[in-house]
Amino acid sequence: MENGNKLDRGFTLWFTGLSGAGKTTVAEIVEHELRERIGSVEVLDGDIVRTNLSKGLGFSREDRDTNVLRIGFVANLLTRNGVGVIVSAISPFKEVRDQVRREVGDGFIEIFVDAPVEVCAERDVKGLYKKAYSGEIPQFTGVSDPYEPPAAPELTLRTNEEEPADSAKKVIAKLEEFGYLQPVKEYGRQVS
């Protein structure tokens, strides 16, 4: 990605990783910081989009791909209109994430939220992993369905090794590095 001043351009932060890896937690911290700094931010959370934009889709590979492509379509529309977009979606298949990357273009920033499946299962407040391991939930990503990690994400966050706020700082620093945000001396404080 070409660095430079892109302060007036939109971007898509695409958080991908297993259920329970910390995508939404980190995305919420990043959202708060971006709202303070640029104002124009939209969040597309996979679970929320699924209940509204993708209602009726199941969890087959085709349905998952359709859901991710719909999220990507909306992200692309917003990005090209100068909005900072935060996507938090498992999006398990590399091919579909790459298709969204091509559609969004330069503004696509893939963030792999990497946590071992055992850690994700420990964090699971909804009990989904327990149900998946017992067979109650078929086609559960990371248990009975595959997850294809990104080959070359712009950023990898190891959420089992760092606090969510530290992960969020790395995302903000990446946006500054790529020219989408004005650099700051200290996280959360504008350079004068």
Number of C-alpha atoms within 10 A of each C-alpha: 10 8 11 11 14 18 16 14 16 24 28 27 22 29 26 30 28 27 22 25 26 25 26 22 15 23 23 17 17 21 20 12 17 20 13 11 15 15 13 14 21 18 19 18 18 20 12 14 18 20 11 9 14 19 11 9 14 12 14 13 14 11 14 20 18 15 23 25 18 17 23 23 15 14 29 24 15 20 22 16 13 17 21 27 26 24 25 28 24 24 25 23 18 14 13 17 20 14 14 21 19 13 17 23 16 13 24 23 23 21 22 24 29 20 19 15 17 11 13 21 21 12 15 14 10 10 11 16 25 14 13 17 14 10 13 12 14 15 15 21 20 20 17 13 14 14 18 16 17 21 8 10 15 16 17 18 24 17 21 15 11 10 12 22 14 14 24 21 17 16 23 21 18 16 20 19 15 19 18 23 20 17 16 14 9 8 12 13 10 11 9 5
